[in-house]
Structure formats: C-alpha cells, structure tokens
Amino acid sequence: MKALVQDRYGNPDVLALRDIARPAPGAGEVVVRVHAAGVDPGVWHLTTGRPYLVRLLGFGLRVPKNPVRGLDFAGTVEEIGDGVTTVRPGDEVFGECAGAFAEYAVAKADRVAPKPARLSFGQAAAVAISGCTALQGLRDAGRVQPGQSVLVIGAAGGVGSFAVQLAKTFGAEVTAVCSTAKTDLVRTLGADHVVDYTREDFTGRRYDLILDTAGMRRLAHLRRALEPGGTLVIVGGETGGRWLGGVQRAAGAALLSPFVRHRLRGLVSAVRGADLEVLRETIEAGGLTPVLDRTYPLADAAAAIDYLHKGHSAGKVVLTP
C-alpha cells in the first residue's frame, strides 16, 4: 500500500510517499481503508519532533517510533481483529489511529465510531481529535451550563470551530474571537457575538467560561475577562518554544488555580469511543458540522501541514489518498 513515511524528524518535506506492507489487525483492532485523513497541529509536532517534550513522551528520541504520520481518519472497515464486536467489515467509520496518512490504517476498535450519514468522508475525517478536544474542554474541564457566557478564542480554527457550535448546543451565549478575515465564517457557526482581535480587546466584558485554543496570552490578561468564580480552559499553545511548546502556560495555570477565585485548567484531551458517539449524535441532529478549509491529495501532505501550521486555515484541512 501507499503511505507517507518519515525516517527522521524535520520539516514536513521529510515525508515521502512509499510502498509499505499493509497492516494486519491485532486483538481489539480494525483495519480501515482510509478515504480521507485530517491534518491537525499534532501532525506537525510529530513530524518535526518539536517541542522536544514530544520525543520524551515516547514518540522516539532520535527518530520517530512510528514512521507513518496521520491521526484523524474516515474510511471503511476492511478487517477486524479478535474480540471486536462493535464494527464489522464494510462499516463506514471515523476516528483516530496512528498512521492515517496511508491507504490502510490500523485503529483500536474503541477509538472508532459509525460515520455520520450526513457527512462526506472528508468531513468525517476532520471530526475526531478537534471535536473531542472541544467537547472535553467545554463539558469536562469547563463544566459549561445552559445560560452561561462562553468566550472561544481561536474560534475559526479546528478546535475553535467545533467549540463555538458545541457551546451553542449546551445552551450557552457564545462570543467568538478571530481575525478580520474569518468573522463572517464564525458568525455562520452560530456565535452570538464576534470579536475581531486585530481591532478590539475581548476583556471589555466578563465571561463564565473562556476556552483559549490559540496563542500565548498571559494568564493575567485572560483572568481579567472572567467572572468571579469563572473558569479558564487552556487548549495547547503553539508559540511556547522548542522545549515545552506552551505546556508551561497550562502547568502554570494549574499551579495558580488553588490560590485564586477562578478555576484555571489545562486540557489534556483524548479520543474516546463514547465521545465520538456524542459527536456523531450531535452531527446527525444538525447541531454540529465540520468546517473544511482545503482538501489536498496525500502526495501534497507537506504543503497541507505547512499551510495549517502557519495559521492560514479557517476550519480543518483534509487529505485524500
């Protein structure tokens, strides 16, 4: 089968399209024929090996342990391993795996779910990681409640575009922060208010919950926009240096939280089957639609990763084999 493979860490052009052996499923796993694969910031980190913390977390100190990139996918089940009862060959599914930038990929059965009928494979491939991150940030870390005021920073990005829509399904009043060029898009997602950060400061009012999906804004600046007892959830951080990559901001928030009147949380999300099912049901009910910016052929993955990393995208970027 064809797959995008890397033998060393480096810029996305280290990825090469090669013929490799088709994978076989182990116990509790499925083999999926990949019809589309999502591109998310994690792909850039795993390709470059930066921040260096990524390597220390078990992905390979000098070279990648798994040479095939890609996480999000949508496709058709080709084969199932021992003990798998939730899906069968021929089922259309979406989810997360290690090695989605290939014609076939192996995924754990508890990290896939039936593809929403109203979505194309390209749309479904954009859901798992960003959708689960947004859901867990709002529901689990943020404890969002109906009627609360929610601020989503980075509202036009992959996680942010899901967060705006999900916050509305939770019954919140949503203010979205984005750049000038993306304000119209964010309004179509259902945001009640839109703040263009190039022209105004979002600290002009206070919010019950802030979901920060972009940048490295100081905690003091973010806390000025919180109601007493309000919650801040930090999702990632893409400008935090080669070693930690922004993790220190979330860690600092967790250390500070017990001593202030606000709840400050750093989010470590994970794709879980139960949450994929929540997302599927919300999509089928019409409360959530993935926003696709561009679709690239698999051979142009380097360009797709670079485009996303530079912050150009509005919504998600997807690859098709």
C-alpha positions as CSV (number, residue, x, y, z in Angstrom):
1,M,0.0,0.0,0.0
2,K,1.0,3.7,-0.4
3,A,1.8,5.6,2.8
4,L,3.5,8.8,3.9
5,V,6.7,7.8,5.7
6,Q,9.4,9.6,7.6
7,D,12.8,8.2,8.6
8,R,13.8,11.3,10.6
9,Y,12.4,14.3,12.3
10,G,12.4,17.6,10.3
11,N,10.2,20.0,8.3
12,P,7.2,18.4,6.6
13,D,9.2,17.8,3.4
14,V,10.8,14.8,5.2
15,L,7.6,12.9,4.4
16,A,7.9,10.6,1.4
17,L,5.2,8.6,-0.3
18,R,6.3,5.0,-0.4
19,D,5.1,1.4,-0.8
20,I,5.0,-0.4,2.5
21,A,3.3,-3.6,3.8
22,R,-0.4,-3.4,4.5
23,P,-1.0,-3.7,8.3
24,A,-2.9,-6.5,10.0
25,P,-5.2,-6.1,13.0
26,G,-4.3,-7.3,16.5
27,A,-6.8,-8.2,19.2
28,G,-9.2,-5.3,19.7
29,E,-8.2,-3.6,16.4
30,V,-9.6,-3.0,13.0
31,V,-8.0,-2.3,9.6
32,V,-9.6,0.6,7.8
33,R,-9.3,1.6,4.2
34,V,-8.7,5.3,4.6
35,H,-10.9,7.5,2.3
36,A,-9.8,10.8,4.0
37,A,-7.4,11.8,6.8
38,G,-7.5,15.0,8.8
39,V,-4.5,17.3,9.4
40,D,-4.2,18.7,12.9
41,P,-1.4,20.5,14.8
42,G,-0.3,17.2,16.4
43,V,0.8,16.0,13.0
44,W,3.3,18.9,12.7
45,H,4.6,18.2,16.2
46,L,5.2,14.5,15.4
47,T,6.8,15.3,12.1
48,T,9.2,17.8,13.4
49,G,9.7,16.3,16.8
50,R,9.1,19.7,18.4
51,P,8.7,20.7,21.1
52,Y,11.3,18.2,22.3
53,L,8.9,17.2,25.0
54,V,7.1,15.2,22.3
55,R,10.1,12.9,22.0
56,L,10.4,12.4,25.7
57,L,6.7,11.3,25.8
58,G,7.6,8.1,24.0
59,F,7.3,9.0,20.3
60,G,11.0,8.4,19.7
61,L,14.1,10.3,20.9
62,R,16.2,10.4,17.7
63,V,13.8,9.1,15.1
64,P,10.0,8.5,15.1
65,K,8.9,5.2,16.5
66,N,6.0,5.0,14.1
67,P,7.2,6.2,10.7
68,V,3.7,6.8,9.2
69,R,2.0,10.1,10.1
70,G,-1.6,10.9,10.5
71,L,-4.2,10.6,13.3
72,D,-7.7,11.6,12.2
73,F,-9.4,9.4,9.6
74,A,-12.6,8.3,8.0
75,G,-13.0,5.1,5.9
76,T,-14.4,1.6,5.5
77,V,-13.6,-1.3,7.8
78,E,-11.7,-4.0,5.8
79,E,-10.8,-6.4,8.6
80,I,-11.3,-6.9,12.3
81,G,-9.2,-8.5,15.0
82,D,-10.1,-10.9,17.7
83,G,-12.6,-9.6,20.2
84,V,-14.0,-6.9,18.0
85,T,-17.8,-6.8,18.1
86,T,-18.7,-3.2,17.7
87,V,-18.0,-2.9,14.0
88,R,-17.7,-5.3,11.0
89,P,-16.1,-5.3,7.5
90,G,-17.9,-2.9,5.2
91,D,-18.9,-0.4,8.0
92,E,-18.2,3.2,7.3
93,V,-16.4,4.7,10.4
94,F,-14.4,7.7,11.6
95,G,-12.0,8.0,14.5
96,E,-8.3,8.2,15.4
97,C,-5.3,5.9,14.8
98,A,-1.5,6.1,14.4
99,G,-0.7,6.2,10.7
100,A,-3.8,7.6,8.9
101,F,-1.7,9.1,6.0
102,A,-1.9,5.8,4.1
103,E,-4.3,3.7,2.0
104,Y,-4.9,1.4,5.0
105,A,-4.5,2.0,8.7
106,V,-5.0,0.1,12.0
107,A,-7.1,1.6,14.7
108,K,-8.2,0.5,18.1
109,A,-11.9,-0.5,18.0
110,D,-12.7,1.7,20.9
111,R,-11.5,4.8,19.0
112,V,-13.8,4.5,16.0
113,A,-17.5,5.1,15.6
114,P,-20.0,4.9,12.8
115,K,-19.6,7.7,10.3
116,P,-22.5,10.2,10.4
117,A,-24.7,9.6,7.4
118,R,-25.0,13.3,6.6
119,L,-21.2,13.8,6.3
120,S,-18.8,13.0,3.5
121,F,-15.7,11.0,4.3
122,G,-13.7,14.3,4.0
123,Q,-15.9,16.0,6.6
124,A,-15.9,13.0,8.9
125,A,-12.1,12.8,8.8
126,A,-12.0,16.2,10.4
127,V,-14.0,15.4,13.5
128,A,-12.3,13.0,15.9
129,I,-9.4,15.0,17.5
130,S,-10.7,18.5,17.3
131,G,-14.2,17.5,18.1
132,C,-13.2,15.5,21.2
133,T,-10.9,18.3,22.3
134,A,-13.7,20.9,22.0
135,L,-16.2,18.6,23.7
136,Q,-14.0,17.7,26.6
137,G,-12.8,21.3,27.0
138,L,-16.4,22.6,27.4
139,R,-18.1,19.8,29.2
140,D,-15.4,18.2,31.3
141,A,-12.8,20.9,32.1
142,G,-15.2,23.8,31.6
143,R,-18.3,22.4,33.2
144,V,-20.4,24.5,30.8
145,Q,-24.0,25.1,31.8
146,P,-27.1,26.5,29.9
147,G,-27.3,30.3,30.0
148,Q,-23.6,30.8,30.7
149,S,-21.5,33.2,28.8
150,V,-18.7,31.5,26.9
151,L,-15.7,33.1,25.1
152,V,-13.9,30.9,22.5
153,I,-10.5,32.3,21.5
154,G,-9.3,31.0,18.1
155,A,-12.9,30.4,17.1
156,A,-12.1,29.9,13.4
157,G,-9.6,27.2,14.0
158,G,-10.1,23.4,14.0
159,V,-10.9,23.1,17.8
160,G,-12.5,26.6,17.9
161,S,-15.0,26.0,15.1
162,F,-16.2,22.9,16.9
163,A,-16.3,24.6,20.3
164,V,-18.5,27.5,19.0
165,Q,-21.1,25.1,17.7
166,L,-21.0,22.7,20.7
167,A,-21.2,25.6,23.2
168,K,-24.5,26.6,21.5
169,T,-25.8,23.1,21.8
170,F,-25.1,23.3,25.5
171,G,-27.3,26.4,25.6
172,A,-24.5,29.0,26.2
173,E,-24.2,32.5,24.9
174,V,-21.1,32.4,22.8
175,T,-18.6,35.2,22.0
176,A,-16.1,34.2,19.4
177,V,-12.6,35.7,18.9
178,C,-10.9,35.6,15.5
179,S,-9.2,37.7,12.9
180,T,-10.9,40.1,10.5
181,A,-10.9,37.7,7.5
182,K,-12.7,35.0,9.5
183,T,-15.5,36.9,11.2
184,D,-18.2,36.0,8.6
185,L,-17.3,32.3,8.9
186,V,-17.6,32.4,12.7
187,R,-21.0,34.1,12.5
188,T,-22.2,31.2,10.4
189,L,-21.2,28.8,13.1
190,G,-23.8,30.4,15.4
191,A,-21.7,32.7,17.6
192,D,-23.9,35.4,19.3
193,H,-21.1,37.9,19.3
194,V,-17.8,38.1,17.3
195,V,-14.6,40.0,18.5
196,D,-12.0,40.8,15.9
197,Y,-8.8,40.7,17.9
198,T,-7.0,42.9,15.5
199,R,-9.4,45.8,16.3
200,E,-10.6,45.3,19.8
201,D,-9.8,43.6,23.2
202,F,-12.1,40.9,24.4
203,T,-11.6,42.0,28.0
204,G,-14.3,44.6,27.7
205,R,-16.8,42.2,29.4
206,R,-16.6,39.2,31.6
207,Y,-17.4,35.5,30.9
208,D,-18.3,32.5,32.9
209,L,-16.0,30.3,30.8
210,I,-13.1,31.0,28.5
211,L,-11.8,28.4,26.1
212,D,-8.4,29.5,24.8
213,T,-7.5,27.5,21.8
214,A,-4.9,29.8,20.3
215,G,-1.8,31.9,21.2
216,M,0.1,32.5,24.3
217,R,-1.9,35.2,26.1
218,R,-0.8,35.8,29.7
219,L,-3.0,34.3,32.4
220,A,-3.4,37.7,34.0
221,H,-4.9,39.1,30.7
222,L,-7.3,36.2,30.4
223,R,-8.4,36.3,34.0
224,R,-9.4,40.0,33.6
225,A,-12.2,38.7,31.3
226,L,-13.5,36.1,33.8
227,E,-16.5,36.5,36.1
228,P,-15.7,35.8,39.8
229,G,-15.6,32.0,40.1
230,G,-15.3,31.7,36.3
231,T,-13.3,29.0,34.5
232,L,-10.4,29.3,32.1
233,V,-9.5,26.2,30.0
234,I,-6.2,26.4,28.1
235,V,-6.0,24.2,25.0
236,G,-2.5,23.8,23.7
237,G,-0.1,26.6,22.8
238,E,1.8,26.9,19.6
239,T,4.3,29.5,20.4
240,G,6.0,28.3,23.5
241,G,9.5,27.4,22.3
242,R,11.3,24.3,21.2
243,W,11.4,22.5,24.5
244,L,7.9,22.8,26.0
245,G,5.8,24.3,23.3
246,G,3.4,26.1,25.5
247,V,2.8,23.4,28.1
248,Q,4.3,25.6,30.8
249,R,1.3,28.0,30.5
250,A,-1.2,25.2,31.2
251,A,1.1,24.0,34.1
252,G,1.3,27.5,35.5
253,A,-2.5,27.8,35.4
254,A,-2.9,24.5,37.3
255,L,-0.4,25.6,40.0
256,L,-2.1,29.0,40.4
257,S,-5.7,27.8,40.4
258,P,-5.9,26.8,44.1
259,F,-4.8,30.3,45.2
260,V,-7.2,32.4,43.1
261,R,-11.0,32.8,42.8
262,H,-11.0,31.4,39.3
263,R,-10.8,27.8,38.1
264,L,-7.8,27.6,35.8
265,R,-7.4,24.4,33.8
266,G,-5.0,23.0,31.2
267,L,-6.7,20.4,28.9
268,V,-5.2,17.1,28.0
269,S,-7.7,15.6,25.7
270,A,-8.1,12.0,24.3
271,V,-10.2,10.4,21.6
272,R,-12.7,8.1,23.3
273,G,-15.4,6.0,21.7
274,A,-18.2,7.4,23.9
275,D,-17.3,10.9,22.9
276,L,-17.2,10.0,19.3
277,E,-20.7,8.8,19.7
278,V,-21.8,12.1,21.3
279,L,-20.3,14.0,18.4
280,R,-22.0,11.6,15.9
281,E,-25.4,12.1,17.5
282,T,-24.9,15.9,17.6
283,I,-23.9,15.9,13.9
284,E,-26.9,13.8,12.9
285,A,-29.2,16.1,14.9
286,G,-27.9,19.1,12.9
287,G,-26.1,20.8,15.8
288,L,-22.6,20.3,14.5
289,T,-21.0,20.5,11.1
290,P,-17.2,20.3,10.4
291,V,-15.8,23.3,8.6
292,L,-13.4,22.3,5.8
293,D,-10.9,24.8,4.6
294,R,-9.0,22.8,2.0
295,T,-8.5,19.3,0.7
296,Y,-5.1,18.1,-0.5
297,P,-4.1,14.9,-2.2
298,L,-2.0,12.6,0.0
299,A,1.1,13.3,-2.0
300,D,0.9,17.0,-1.1
301,A,0.7,16.4,2.7
302,A,3.8,18.5,3.3
303,A,2.1,21.6,1.8
304,A,-1.1,20.8,3.8
305,I,0.8,20.6,7.1
306,D,2.7,23.7,6.4
307,Y,-0.5,25.6,5.5
308,L,-2.1,24.6,8.8
309,H,0.9,25.3,10.9
310,K,1.3,28.9,9.6
311,G,-2.2,29.7,10.8
312,H,-3.8,30.2,7.4
313,S,-6.7,27.8,7.7
314,A,-10.3,28.6,8.6
315,G,-11.5,25.3,10.0
316,K,-10.0,21.9,9.1
317,V,-7.6,20.7,6.4
318,V,-8.0,17.2,5.0
319,L,-6.0,14.7,2.8
320,T,-7.4,12.2,0.4
321,P,-5.5,9.2,-0.9
